[in-house]
Amino acid sequence: MASLMEVLIDVLEKESQEYGKLLDLSMRKTPVIVSEDLDQLSKITDDEQIIVSRINHLDARRTETIGDIANVLNKDVNKLKVVDLIKMLASRPEEQEKLAAVFDKLQENVRNVKRVNEQNRELIEQALELVQFNMNVLQSMNKAPETANYNKGAYSTGDMIGMSNKAFDAKQ
């Protein structure tokens, strides 16, 4: 059981470090989004994918280790949480303190990553809205208002101001 706790603490420490790296990248991403540097944004996103892959691997190891601990303790693996393990370690305060500290640090890093990613998401949404607005302005510039010209049947001719439906005039 003691070695399983050491493995869990080690996995949680590594996972916390990876989330710390992810937080640094997310914070670097914010000014890149604002400056619209797509090349740098692409590089940061690639680096994030590598870190997320490592986090997923560590998360699988953590789940496996907690499963092993649940088997040793004869507890339901689906109901056993790290918080429960911290409480169970009351008789071993040194391990309890280590596990609690690393778990708190991991939770803090996850919350910070979530906060910064939410901020980046909002910036990206605003940038997309601005792009959509600019596209609408450009499209509307290509469409001049119609004239109030009518043909013999009292239908609008659909002529545009400054535009003609005639072919290219070589005389001009």
Secondary structure, 3 states (H helix, E strand, C coil): CHHHHHHHHHHHHHHHHHHHHHHHHHHHHHHHHHHCCHHHHHHHHHHHHHHHHHHHHHHHHHHHHHHHHHHHHCCCCCCCCHHHHHHHHHHCHHHHHHHHHHHHHHHHHHHHHHHHHHHHHHHHHHHHHHHHHHHHHHHHHCCCCECCCECCCCCECCCECCCCCCCCCCCC
